[in-house]
Amino acid sequence: MMTTSTPGSTLYIGLMSGTSMDGVDGVLADFGGGTIRTLDAAFVPFPSALRAELMALQAHGDNEIEREALAANGLARCYAACVQELLPAAPGPIAAVAVHGQTVRHRPELGFTRQTNNPALLAELTGIDVIADFRSRDIAAGGQGAPLVPAFHAAAFGQPGTARVVVNIGGIGNISVLHAEGRVTGFDTGPGNVLLDGWIARHQGKEYDADGAWGASGRVDDGLLAVLLEEAYFHQPAPKSTGRDLFHMEWLDARLSGFAGLAPADVQATLVALTARSIAQAILQESAAVDAVYVCGGGAYNGALLRALAAALGGNVSVESTTALGVAPNRVEALAFAWLGYRFMEREPGNMTAVTGATGPRVLGALYPA
């Protein structure tokens, strides 16, 4: 057992496993002196059986309580493996491990969100204080519990006098609009990679469309795109958040019923357009004048999607990955939760009421001492 937690340390490990459910992204970060520095990063893929179980838990099924508990134990072991990979790069003791958990239900309209996790086991395996359960306090205060990353995006990427948008494209897309005057808004835009990944898995047995090559080989069907964009979620006012509870393959299949003759590659191309158009519409709704758009998450590695987003924005806005801001796209969310862990330990709020709709700022998280 490792025993490295130390009060006063500014070193944190952030762990994120998002709606794409491919594995655990981890970062080792230092928040000393008011800085936000990434010292190292690691990725631990999910074993295929664990990934399949997490996918299955997205929908109602038999014996869910036991199955979720066992999946949480498997997750904790993956998280511990990621921590183990990061520790050799630490120049000192770790203050805490901040872990998001794996979302299996997100129903803020019913007053709950569920991130599967066993933070007690993670603390036992690592010997380090663990901070978890970041979303439930915001929901308890009347908020959506998501997205939580805009506060971090503002701290890490904001620049006074410049209007920037940070777009996270994981399974679900979300935006953080960093207005030039300092105001921050944002919300979940809808599907990011979730439908793209599901469609290529069904037709080609692949986990994702590398660089969007398959989607780029097809043609956008305007009729199907119009049907997809009729979804009520796209027209709801913010604050709002969503997940696999709404956007899943059954949702897509129901809307494909009148388009049986479409080639699978054309459906994929249309799904690329859906993600790009829904994000672009959200950006334009929030800010008429944007200086630059920076993309993080797995979608930042999909060249076809980035080109489609730039086109949907009118072709006159710079669209590039957060690498241009000094943080690799696959590290941003894990770094955000490391920062939220730091905020918890400092007893500083982690939510933004203008984003989540909570009745006020709240310290987010729960501590599991080593």
N, C-alpha and C positions, 0 to 999 in steps of 0.2 A: 504493500500500500504506500502511495506517495503522500507526503504531508508537506505541502508547499504554500498553503494559504497564509497570508501575512497582512495584518491590518496596516493601512497606510500605503501599501503597494499600489502602483498605478498600472500594473500589468494585468491584463484580462484576456481570457480566451472566450471567443464567441463561436457558437455552433448553430448552424442553420440547416434544416432539412425541409425544403419547400414543397409546393404542390406538384412539381415535376417528379418528386419521389425517386430520384436516382441515387441519392446517397447524402452524406454529411459534408458540408463545407465548413471548414474551421479556420479561424485566424487567431494569431497571437498579436495583441495590440497593446500599445503604451499610450496612456492619456496624461502623462506627466507634463506639467508646465503649461497646461491648456492646449496641448497639441493632440492630434489624432494621427498616430503612426502605426502602420502595419509592419510587424517585424517578421512574420512568417505566415504561411498558409498551408493547408493540407486538405485532401479530399479522401474520404473513405466511402467506397461504393456499398450500397446495400446488398447483402446476399439475396439471390433471386427469390428464395422462399419468403424472406422478410418483405421484400418489395411487393410480391404477389399478395401477401396477407394485408399489407397496408392499403393496397389498391382495393382489395375486397372489403375492407372496413369502411370504405367511402360510402357504401350502400348498406341498407339494412340486411341483416343475415342472422343465422342461428348462432346461439351461444356467444353473442358479441362481447359480453362483459369479460368472460375468461379469455377469449381470443385477443381482445384489446390489451388485457393485462400482460399476456405472454409477449405480444408484439412490443409493448413498452419495455419489457426486460431486454428484448433483442436490440431495440433502439439504444438503450442505455449502454449496452456493450459496444455498439458502433461508435457512440459518442465518446466513450472512454478510450477506444482505439485512436480516435482522432486527436484527443487530448494528448495521448502518449506520443503521437508523431510530432506535436508542436512543442512539447516541453524542452527538448534539447536546445532549442533556439532561444529559450528564455534567459535573459541576463540576470534574473533575480527571481524571487518568489512570486507566485501568482496570487492576486487578490481574490479572484473568483472565476468560475466558469459560468457564462451566461448562455442558456440554451433555450431555443424556441419551442422545441417539441414538434411533433408531426400532426398537422391539422387533419382530423377525420370528420369533424362536423363544424360548420360555422353558421349559426342561426341567431344572429344578434337581435332579430325581430322577435325571437322567443326568449331573449335574455341569457343566451349562453353561447360559448364557443368551446370547442374541445380540442386540445393539443395533447395527443398521446405522448406520454413520457413517464419515466421513473427517475426523477431527480434524486431521490434518496439513494437509489442504487448507484447512480453516477457519482454521488459524493462518497459513497462507500468504496467504489472501485478506484477513484482517483485520490482520495484524501484531500480534496480541495473543496472549499465552499462552492455551492451551486446555487445559482439564481435562475428560477424558472417561472412559468405561469405569468407571462407578461400581459396577456390580453384581457384576463377576466376582470381586473379592477376597472379598466376603462368601460367595459360593458356594465359593470355594477353601477357606474356613474352615469349610465344612460347613453354611452357611446357605442360605436360599432365594433370597438376592439381592433380595428384595422382601417387603413394601413397605419402602422406605427413608425415606418421608416422616414416619413417626411421630416420629423424633428431632427433626425440624424443627417438627412440630406442637407437641411438648412445649415447645420453646424459644420459639416464637412465641405460642402460645395457652394454654399451661398456666397455671393459677391455683391456688395452694395452698388446700386445703380445699374445692375445687369439683370435682365429677366431670363432665368434659366429654367428648364424643365428637366427633371430626372425621371426617366421612365424605367421601371423595373418590369422586365418581361420574364417571369417564371411560368409556372402553369397558368397563373392568373396575371393579368397586367395591372399595374397601378402607376399613377403619376404623382410627382411632387412638383408643384409650381412655385418656384422661388421668385416672387415678384420683385421688381426693381426697387420698390420702396420698402422692402423687408417683410412684407406679408407672405405667409405660406398657406397654400391650399393644396388639396389632393384627395384622391379617392381611387378605389378599384375601378378600372375601366371595363373589365370583362375578361374574356378568354385571352390568354397569352399563348402559351405553347400547348395547353391541355388538349385541345381538339386536334391540333397538328400532330402531336405525338400519338394520340389515340388512332388517328386515321392511318398514319404510316405503319403503326404496329399491326393494324388489322390487315393491311394489304401487302406489306413487305416484310413484316416480322422484325422491324427495326424499332429501336427505342426513340429515335428522333430523326429528323430530316437534316442531315449534315449540310450546313451552309445554305439550307433551303433549296438544294439542287432539284429535288423531285418537284417541289412546288413551282419552281421556276420553269420546269419543263411543260407545265400545263397552262391553260388559259382560264382567266377569271370568267365565271358565268354571272352576268349582271342580275339575272332573275333570281338565282339562288342567293346571291349576296344581299339583294333587297329583302328577301324573306328572312334571312338570318338577322339582318339589322332591325327587323320589326320587334325583336325581343324587348319586352317592356323595361328590362333593367337598364338598357342603354339610354332610355329617356327619363329615368328617375332623377330627381335632383340630389345633389350631395347634401349631407354626408351619406355615403353608401359603401358597402363592401359585399364581396361575393366569393364564391369558391366552387369546388366540385359538386356541392349540393345543387347548384343550378346548371352549371356548364359541364356536361358529361356526354358520353357517346349516345345515350338514349335521347338527349336533347337534340343532338345533331340528326340522328336517324329519323326523328319525327318530322324534321323540316326537309329531309331529303326525299320524302315519300312521293313528291311530284316531279322528281328529277332523276328517275331511275336510269335514264340513258346516258348520264354524264360519266365520262371517263374518270377513274379514281384520281389521276394527276390533275384534272381540272377541278375536282372538289378540293384537293390540297391547295391549289393556287387560289381558290376562292376563300379558303380558310385563312391563308396568308393575308388576303385583302381584308377579311373581317377583322383580324387582329389589328392591322395597320389602320384601317378606317376608324374603328372604335376608339383607338388611342388618339388619333389625330383629331377626331371630333371633340374628345374630352379636352385636349390641349387648347383648341381654338375656342371652346366654350369658356375656359378659365382665363385665357389671356389672348387678346387680339394681337399683341406685339411680343414675340419671343425672339431673343437673341440667339439662343442655341438650345438644342435638345441632346441630352446625354443618356445613353441606354446602358443598363446593367442587367444582370441575370442571364440565363441561358440564351434568351432571344437576341442578345447582343452579338452572338456568334452566327446568327442566321443572316447572311448577306442579302438574300432575297427579301427578307422581312424588313431590314433597315432601308433598302431601296424603296420598298412599297410605302413605308412610313414617310420617308422624305417626299415622295410623290404626293401622298395624301395631304401633306402639309403645304402643298403648292410648289414645292421645289425650290423655295427661296429661304429655307431655314436650314442651318447646319445641323446634321444628324450624325453623331459619332458616339463611340462607346466611352464609358467613364475612364478608360485608360488615359484619355486626354486630360483628365483631372487628377491623375496620379493613383487611381485605384482600379485594379483589374475588375472587369464586370462580374466575375464569379466570386469575388471577395466582398462585394459591397454589403450584402444582406448579413453575412456572418459578422462583419465589422460593425454593422448597425446594432446587432444584439449585444456585442461586446460593449458598445457605448451605452446601451440601455442598462446593462449590468453595472457599469460604472456610475450611471445616474442613480440607480437604486442604492448603491453603497454610499453615495453622497447625499441620499435622501432628496434628490431633485426630481421634478416631474419628467416623465418620458413621453407623455401624450401631448397632442396639440388639439385643443377643443374645436378649432375651426376645421380640422380634418375629420376627426372621429365623431364629433357631435356630443361628446361628454359634457356634463354640466360644469366641469372645471378641471384644472390640471391635477394629475394624480401621480404619485410614486408608483411605478409599475413593477410587479414581480413578487416572488416569495423566496425566502432564503432557506436553504437546506445546509446547515453547518456540517463541515467535515467531521 
